[in-house]
Amino acid sequence: MQWSRTRHHSCLSWLAAACALCISTPALAHEVGESAGGFFSGLSHPVSGLDHVAAMIAVGLWGAQLGNPALWILPVMFPLVMATGGFLGLVGIPLPAVEVGIALSAIVLGLMVVLQARPPLVTSIAIVSVFAVFHGHAHGTELPEGQNGLVYSIGFVLATGLLHLVGILIGTIHYWERGKIALRTLGGLVLVGGLYFFWRAIE
Amino acid sequence: MTWRRSVCWPGIVVAFCFVPEAHAHLVSTELGPFYDGAVHPLVTPEDLMTILGLSVLAAFGGARAGRTLLLSLSLAWCVGAFTAYSIAEVDCQVPLLTAALLLLLGVTGLFKASPPTWLLGAAGGVIGLIRGAMNGGSARAQDGEWLCVVGIVTSVFVLAALLAGLTVVLEQRRVTIVLRVAASWIAASGLLMLGWELRGLATAT
């Protein structure tokens, strides 16, 4: 009874929110248009490079493989540390060999998935955090000017989080015996991709 | 308790020092001034994210903290909006303060550092007063009717009630992970926005 009442209230809440959003559709003032543009621009930025996508999905894959609490700690830490890297890039603090660092992230994370590595939690957080700084810095220096900073940032962080979620969802195949092999194969693909990106970075 | 206060307040005070000008336009829904105002907080990410960040903190304090936040935030927003609408044209935004505030709220929520209920109520009051004053001031500056301010305040109350209710329920059902992820994303957005604004300042100077 309690559950159904709560669900009923929850449904009503979402319905009200949906109605409110629908009401806002006639609002075609240019400010809203610019905000929407900034949001989608931010949303598309993290998926614009295959090296970023591979590494971020690999974080989710590895998190799923490690299970609790790494499953949620890694994706929670990654956007925040990546934003720190982005902050450094935005305020003009240089970071050496960013592209090499990004390629190395795909190599190391792919390798972790292939080997089903289970280092201590602190070590896995440290590995993910170090590489997140490189990814964030690269994005920070590339962010376009002239858009709403917060709207762009929300889109950007949302896309990063969703990529992790994709990785985690794919990583759930780990619970099946054949899935474990498939997951390690995916890790191998990320590793190979990382080697290619590394070769391109030092070329 | 003391260290939390000592960490939080200097951050807020420093953020208050940076107040560059920008414009916050009300959108036209063509449904009348009340709806123009009601839509404003829904399409203003600064307002939405602030309310969400406070709601996440309230969730860690339980239903009582949620009710306190709802009351203090909505009342203060109402007082700030109508006071500013009555006395001054304040057509400005405070992006650095907003960014620092989001970062602070996000990091606090990420580490599940639940502030005491009275502190949350006070923070909701101060934040509501400031954001309400900005909303009311910009409504006046753009020749908005008083119904527009009523719309803003009503919308803020509904938003705060929905978000605080949702987050408190999530925490009670032990879905803390969702709240911490939300806090992490709020903090990351705030940090990026802070860098963005600082870059803008550096470019301008």
Interface residues (C-beta under 8 A of the other chain):
Chain A: T6 S10 S13 A16 A17 A20 L21 I23 S24 P26 A27 A29 E31 V32 S35 W72 P75 V76 M77 P79 L80 M82 A83 T84 G86 F87 L88 G89 L90 V91 G92 G140 L143 E145 N148 G149 L150 V151 Y152 S153 I154 F156 V157 L158 T160 G161
Chain B: H25 V27 S28 T29 E30 L31 Y35 A38 V39 L42 V43 P45 E46 M49 P95 T98 A99 L102 G106 L110 S155 V158 L162 G165 L166 V169 I177 R180 V181 S184 W185 A187 A188 S189 G190 L191 L192 M193 L194 G195 W196 E197 L198 R199 G200 A202 T203
